[in-house]
Amino acid sequence: MASLAVGIILAVLAPLIITANVLVAIALLRLIWKTGYKGHYFVLNLAAADAIVGLSVLGLVRGEFFEHVHPPQIFCVLRMAFVTSSSAASILSLTLVACYRHLAIRKPFHYHQLVTGTRVGLHLVGLWLLAGIVGFLPLLIPGFQKISLEEKCSFFGVFHLSYMLIVSCMGFFPVLFLFIYLYCDMLKIASVHVQQIREVERAGLARGSTSDMKAMRTVAMLIGCFVLSWLPFFIAGVVQIVCTKCFPYRVTESYLWLLGLCNSLLNPLLYSYWQKDVQRQLSQMAAGVKRKILQLGKGRCFPSRGSKSIPTVSCLQLQD
């Protein structure tokens, strides 16, 4: 029964993740086309990574509904490697977004000189290579795999707890500490900027801007949702390594892992809510779709032959 519930949640969650991230990715591509701002490439990469998370999760839905069916070991390892690498790419993309936001606040006058197309491309390529290594590490080191034909095709069903320890200690927790440092430093810088702006405004010299606070607020929301989504899973995983009987295996494998996957849905929702540029592009896209639907409806308003004359009503009147 629990597996059926997880399967239903995954079947609903995966299409939502894909749809939300594809829409945000299209909005970001429109923004990049109009403005050429290179900072949007990192958020675009985050949306692409989260969309791939949704696609990889779709492959797990069948396994939840048919729990008694066990696919070949290598097929199951590859499937979970894709899920892990796409999740790692999402977390690393979020790290890049935070790092470049931090750079924009710390060195605002040199930001455009530092963020070149070559540097952005190298960072994105390095990100996907690192995510691929993290996800496919059990294939490179077979000792991280469990050899069992009876286990369910899941993270802990095919990977040893030692792999969880490596991912936690060398991946998640360093990223978490980096986020804490970046946010604290951005808070300190933004507070100084706001204080300077208020002093200038009191002197009546100019009107200030709170763009630093807005940027920091967006990063804070993304980091906060990341921590709330993934921290329970990794803490439970580490506890399970130390004491295998101290924490319910099923809770970690299914429910806390599902909570982590929800981060790939929250990222596009938060970014489209807090970033007015992205919100404006989404509104324009929705208005364009609505306009096309109305035009199609207008083209179908023709009088039928052989019918009695009736008072004519235009399509525009019908729409009103």
N, C-alpha and C positions, 0 to 999 in steps of 0.2 A: 504494500500500500504506500509506504514511504517513497519507494522508487518511482511509483506511478505519479505521485505528487511532484517529485523533482523533475520527472519527464515533462509534465504539463507546464511547470514553471519555465523550464528551458525552452520548450516549444513556443511559449509566449515571449520570453525575454530575448531570444536570438533575433527574430524579425524586428523587434523594437530597436535593438542595438544597431542593426544594419541600417534601418530606415533613418533613424535620427542622425547617425554619423554620415551617411551619404548626403543627406540634406545640408548638413553643416559644411561638408567638404565642397559641395557645389557652390554654396554661398561664399566660402573662402576663395575658391577659384575665381569667382566673379570679382571679389575684392582685389585679389592679386592682379588680375587683368586690368582693373581700373587704376589702382594705386601703385602697383609694383613694390609694395612694402614687403621686404624679405622676412620680417618677423612672423608673417602669417604662414610661412612654409612649415614652421614647427607645429603650429596648431593644426594645419592641414595634415601633417604627418600623424599627429595624435588621433585625428578623426579616422584616418586610413587604418591605423593600427587597431583602433577600437572596432571598426567595421570588420576587419579580419578576425577579431576575437568572436564577433557574432557569427561569422561564417564557419569558423572552426567548431563553435559550440553546437551548430546545427547537426554536425556529425555524431554528437553524443546523445541526441534525443532518442534515436532508435534503440540505443543500448539501455536507456532507462526504461523504455516501454517493454523491451524483450530482455529482461535481466538474465534469463536462463540461457540465452544464446551467447556463446563465448567466441569472438573472432580469433584468428591466428595471432600469436604473441607479437610478431613484428608489426602487424597491422595496428594493433592496439597501442604499441609503443610509438609508432609514427603519428597516430591520431593525437595522443596526449602530448607529444613533442610539439606539434603544430599549435595546440592550445596554449602550452607553456610559453613558446617563443613569441606568439602574438600578444599574450598578456605581458611578457617582459618588454616587448616593443612599446606597448601602451604606457607602462610605468617609466621607461626610459624617455619616451617622448614628453611625458609630463615633466620629467626632470629637466629636459632641454628648455621647455617653455618657461619653467621657473628660473633657470639660469640666465636666460636671455632677458627676461623681465627684470631680474636683478641687475644685469648689466645696463639696461636702459635707465634704471633709476640711479645707479652709482655713477655712470659716465654718460649722461644724456647728450653732451656735446660731441662725443667721439663715437657714439653708438653706430651711426651710419657708416663711418669709416671702418669700424671693427667688424660689422656684420656684412661681409661681402658674399657674393654668390658662391664663390669657391669654398669659403669657409663653411657656409651653410650646407652645401652639398657634401663636403667631407664629413661633417658631423652627422648628417642623416645616414650616409652610407655606413659609417662606423657604428651608428646606433643599431641598424638592422643586422650587421655582422655580429655584434655582441649579443643581440637578442637571439639570433640563430644558434650561437654557441651555447647560450644558457639553455635554450629549449631542447637542442639535440645532443646535449652532453651525455645523456644515458646511451645514445647510439655510439658516441665516440669512446665512452668508457662503459663497456657492458656490465661491469660490476655494480652499477647503479640500478640495473634492471632486476625485477623479480622474475624468477622462472616458475610460472604457475599457469596451468590451463584452467583452473577452477575460479580464479579471481575475476571479479568484475572489472571491465575496462574503465578504470578511473585512475586518478593521479597516484593514490596510495596503493592501488591494485597492481600497478606495473612498475612503480619506482620505489626503491628502497628509501627508508627514512634518512639515510646518510645523504642522499641527494637533496632532500628537503633541508637538511642542516646546511649544506653548501649554498643552496639558493638563498636561505635566510641570512646567513652570516656574511656572505660575500655579495649579496644582491640587495635584498629588501632593507635590512637594517642600516647599512651605509647610506642608501638613498633616503631613508627616513631621517637620519641625522643631518644629511645635507639639506633636506627640506627645512628642518628646524633652524639650521644656521642661516639659510637664505632668507627665510621669513623674518627672523629676528633682526638681521642686518637691514632688510628692506624697511622694517618698521622703524628702526632707528633713523635711517636716512630720510624716510618720508616725514617723520615727525619734525626733524630739523628743517626740512623744506617748508612744511606747513607753518612752522613758527616764523621763518623768514618772510613768508608770504603775508602773514598777518601783520608783521611789523611794517612791511611796505604799504599795506592797505591802510594801517593806522596813520601813516605819514601822508596818505593821500597821493602817493606818487603813481600808483598803478593798481589795476585790479589783478588779483592773483589767480592762480590755476591750481586745481587739486587733482591733476592727472596722475601724479605719483600715488595718491591714495586710492584712486580708482583702479590703477594697475595692480596695486598691492592687494586690494579687495578681491579682484578676480583670482589672483594666484592663491590667496588665502582660502577661498572657497574650494578651488580645485585640490589643493593640498589637504584641506580638512576632510573632504569627501574621500580622497585616496586613503588617508589614515583610517577613517571609520570603516571603509570597505575592506581593506586588506589586512589591517593590523590584527583583528581577531583570528584570522586564518593562520597567520604566521606564528603568532604567540601559541595557539593551540597545537600547531605542528611541532614547535620546539618542545613544548611540554610533553607531547606524545613521544618524542625522541628520548627524553630523560626518563619518563615513566609511561610505558605503553598501556598500562591499565588505569592510569589516573584520569584519562579523558576519553569520552565516548568516541570511538573511531568514526562512526557513522555521521556524527554531528560535524566533525572536521571535514570529512570527505565531501559531504553533500551541502549542508546548509551554510557553513562558513565560507566554503568555496563559492557558492552561489552569491553570497553577499559581496565577495570580491569581484565577481563578474558584473555585478550591478554598477560598479564604478565606470565600466565602459558605456553604460547608458547615461549615467549622471554627467560625465564630462561634456558631451555635446549639449545637453539641456542647460547646464550651468553657463557654458560659454555663450550660447545663443541668448541667454537671459541677461547676462551682465554686460556683454559687448554689444553696444548699440549699432556698430557697423554691421556685424553679423545679423543682428535682429532686423535691421533695415533691409538687408539683402534677402532674407527669408520672407519678409513682408512683400517685397517686390516680386519675388518668385510666386508667392501665393496669389498676388493680384494678377500676374500674367496668366496663371492657370485659370483663374476665375474668368478673365477676359476671353480666353479661347473657348471656354465652355459656353459662355453667353453668345459668342459669335456662332458657334455650332447650333445653338438653340434658335438663334435668329434665322439661320438659313433653312430651318425646317418649318417655318411658319408660312405655308403656302395654302391657298384655298383649294379644296377638293373639287373636282369636276362633277357636274350634274347635280350639285346640291343647291338648295334654295338660298336665295340671297339673304344674308344675315348682316347685321351691323358689323362693320370691320373694326377689328381691334388690333393695333400694331403690337409687334413683339416688345417694343420698349414699354408700352403700357402694361403688358402682361408682366414684364420684369419688375415694374414698379409695384 
